[in-house]
Amino acid sequence: MRSSGISVARRTSDHDGAGMEETIDDERRMHAGDLIDEVDGFTVINCESCGFAHIVPIPTTDELVSVYRDDYYTREKPLYLERHAEDADWWKRTYGERYELFERHLPEGRRRILDVGSGPGYFLLTGQERGWQAQGIEPSIRAAEHARELGVPVVNGFFGEETAPGLGTFDVVHMSEVLEHIPDPRALVATAASVIEPGGLLYVMVPNEYSPFQKVLRETCGFEPWWLAPPHHINYFDLDSLARLLESQGLEVVEREATFPIDIFLLMGQDYVGNDETGRRCHAMRKSFEENLWKAGQADFKSKLYKSFAELGLGRLVAVLGRKPD
């Protein structure tokens, strides 16, 4: 990590104009911290005021609207629905474990869930099949339409201060792979907390970045930081920074966990970066690992193992479950 007393904004050319320079100056004042990386004209800083790493400059909400409303699942995830169908049984079991986690922390009768960034609706469909009252909100037109075709109620829009009150209140708010895309994660977590009933839960899952495995792959194996993807990925969390974010909004962290550390395959010589065929092969091995544990009745062991991964800073995704005070 290189030290930088201030944040470093995206370089500008002469024709960018005074307006852009003023915006960058404002952002320098708002966001400061150690310089971690530079990629595609952006810098990544470990922001002291935010408590997590993010790119500078931060895209505005208006700049992101068209990306996520119109073409995210077409351009960025064109095979998502096809691949989900191939992995349907594995996903159903994976989602089921998440609902089991919620049910352990809530009394019977508290089964209302809001999924922020609900995508094509499969997670909420699993909840409905378990007896949960489900509601989603999703900016992608295509994904929201697909969810409604499954029979899942989904509002097509962005979750925020303006839309949240109209959705009602919930026992659980679920946000999986959302915060890395959001200009102001702190504000979004605060808004999510505002629609949770006392004693209810907020579950947040994000990519786990700058992990020990990534460090080895970069410094020893010659990998470039493939996990950096601005402007789609604005923010870069680890388990501790994610937990601090929830605690900053008055939530008590009651669970910390991670998913399988898929980048272990890179250390084994299986370079899936940019290689879909290799990536699918590694994913199939990961699925077999988990499915064999399930078949053996070792779901509890798997949960303990993955929580241990989390505390070691490993896991491709990390998640925190926070409880709102009664």
N, C-alpha and C positions, 0 to 999 in steps of 0.2 A: 504493500500500500504506500502510495506517495502522499506526502503531507502537503496540504494546501490550506492556508489560513482562511480562505474564502472559497465559495463555490465558483466554478468556472462555467460560464454560459456557452451555448453553441456559438461557433464563430460566425461572424456576419461579414458580408461583402459590402462594398460601397453602395450598391443599389438597394440594400435592405432598408435604408432610410432611418430617420431620426426616431420614428415611432418604435421600431424594433429595438434600437439601442436603449430607449427609455424603459421598455419592458424588461430587457435583460438587466439593466441597472436595478430596477425594482426587485427583480428576482434574486440578484446578488445579496441585496439587503435582507430579504426574507429567509433565504436558505444558505447556510454556510456549513462547511465541514470538510473532512479529508477527501481529497480526490482519489477515487478508486480506479476508474477506467475512463476511456474515451472510445466512442464507437459511433460511426455514421453521423458525425457532426454534433453529437451530444456528449456531454460528460456525465459520469455517475459519481455522486458524492455521498458520503455517509453523513447525512444531514443531522446537525446537532439539534435544531429546533423541532424536526419531525420525529427523530428517534429511530429512523430507518433509512436505508439507501434509496436514492431515486435519481432520475435523470434531470438535467438542467439544460435548457429551459423545459418547464413542465407544459405539455400541450394543454390548451384550453378545452373546456367541455364542448364548445361549439366545433372545434377541430375534430373531435372524436365522434360526434353524433353520426355523421354520414358513414363512417367506417363500421360502427357496430349496428346501426339501423339497417343498412342496405346490403353490405357485401361481406361481412365477417365470416359467415358460414359458407359463403360461396368461394371467396378468395383464400381465406386463411385456414379454413377447415373443410375443404370440399368433400373429403371422404368420411366426415364424422359420422353421419347416419349409417353409412355402409359398414364402417368398422364397429359401431355400437351394436348393430345387428349380429355381426360375427361373434361378438363377445357378450351377448345378451345375458347368458346364464351367470357369467362371472360378475358382470355389473350388478345384476339383481342381488347376488349374495353380498357384494361389496356395499351396495346401498343399504341392504338389510342390516348389516353390522352397524351402520351409522344410526339407523333408527333404533336399534337395540341400545346404543349408547344414550340416546335421548331418553328412552323409556326408563332406563336405570336411574336417571336423575329427575324424573318427573312423576308425580302421582298419577294414577289412572284417572282418566277423564280430562287430562290436559294434553290434547293431541291436535292443536292447531299450529300449522307450520307455514311460514312464508319463505319461498326460495327466491333470493335476489340473484338475477342473472340465471334464470331457470332453464335456459337453453331449450332443447327439443322436448323436455318434459319427462324424461324417463325417471329421474330421481323422485319427482313428485308422484308419478304413477306408482312407484314402489310404495310410497307412503300411503296412498289411497287404498292400495290392496291390503295394507296392514291396519286400516281403519282410521287413518289420519284425515283431518280436514285440511286440504291442501290449497294453496294459492301461490301463483308465481307472478313475477314481473320480469320481462325480458325485452331488451332493446331491438333484437334482431326480428324483423318481420317474418322471415322464413321460419326461424326456430319457434316463435310464438304460435304461428299457424300450425306447425307440426304438433306442438303440445296440445293445442285445442282439438286436433284430430284424434289424439289419444284419449280425449275426455278429461283433460286437465285444465282447470281454469287459469288462464294466464293473461295478464294485462300486457299489451305491447307498449313499452315505454321504459324510461330510465327511472331508477329508484332514487329519490332525493326528498328534500324538504317539501316540495310542492306535491309530489305524488304519494308520499307515505301516508298522510292522514286518511286518504280515501280508501286505503287497503284494509283498515281495521287494526286490531291488535292480535298478538299471537303468543303462543307458548314457546315457540322456537323460531328464530330467524336463521336461515342457512345461507352462507355465501361461500361458494367454492370457486376458486380461481377467478375472483372478481377484483380484489383490492390491488392486484398488480397493474390493473388497467385504469385505475381511477385517479384523477388529478388531486383529490383531497381525501385520502383514506380516513383521516381522523373525523372529518365531517360525516362521512358515510357511516362509520361505526356509531357515531352519536345519533344519527337518524335511525339506524337500525335499533339501537337501544330504546329509543323513544316509543317504538311500537311493540316492545316486548312487555308482557304482563310481569308484575313483580314475581320474583322467583323463577322466571322463565330463562331461556338459554339463547346465547348467540354462538353459532359454530362458524368459524372462519378457517378456510383452507387456502394456502397460497404455495407457489413454488418456493422451494428451499434453495437459496442462492448463496454463493461464496462458501460452500460447504467444504469440509475437509477433503472429500473425494475430488471436488472441482479444483481445489488448490493443488493437489498432487498431479492431476491431469494437466493442469496449466503449467506448473513449474517444472515438472519432471518429464512429462510425456509429450510436451509441445503442442497441446491443444489451445486454440484460441477460445475466448469466453463465449461459447456458442449459446449460452443461456441469456445473453443480452439481446433484447429485441425491441429497441425503441423505434417508433413511439408507441407500439402496441403495449409493451411492458414498460410502464413508467417507474414502478416501485419494485424494490428488491429486498425481500425479508428473509430472516431466519426465525427460528422458534422463539428466541428471546425477544427480538424486536416486535414480533407479532403479539406476544403475551403483554409486553409493555403497552402496546397500542390499545388493547382491550382494557387493561387496568387504568389507563389514562381517562377512560370514559366511565369509570365507576363500576366496572364489571369484575367479579371475582373469578379468576382462572381456576377451573376445577378439573380439567383434563388437558394433557398435552400429548400429541401423537404424531406419527409420521407414516408415510406410505413406503413401499419397497424402494430401496436405493438403486434405481435402475442404472445409474451411472457406474455401478460396480462392474457392469459388462464392459464398459470402456477400459477399465483397468485390466480386464482379462483379454483385451485385444479385439473385442467385438465393436468396431467403430460404426455406430449407428447414426452418427451425426450427418444429416443430409442424405442418408441411405435408408429409404423406406423398407426395403426388403430385409435388411439386417435389423432394423428397428422392430419390425413385426416379429421376427424370429426371437429377439430378446424378450419382447412382450409376451410371447407364447410361453417362454421358459418361466417368466415371472408368474404367469397365470397357473402353470402346472405346479409350481412351488406352493402357491396359496391353496389351490384346489386339493392337493394331496394332504395338506394340513387339515383342511375342512373335513375331508373324507375320513381322516383318522380321528376325528373328534377333538382336534387340537386348536380350536378357534381361540380359546383363552390363552394358550401358549403363544399363538401368532400375535395376539394383541399385546402381550407382555414384551415379546421380541421387538415389535415395531415401536413401542414406547421407549424401549432401550435405545433403539436406533435414534429416536428423536432426541434423547438426552445427550447422545454423542454428536449431535449436529448432522446426522445422516437422514436419508429419506428424500425422494424426489419432491414430494410435497410434505408440508408440515401443517398441522391443524391445532387450533386452540378452542376449547369450549369454555365460554364464560357465562357466569350466572348473574342475573340482575338481582340486586338486594330486594328482600321482601318489603 
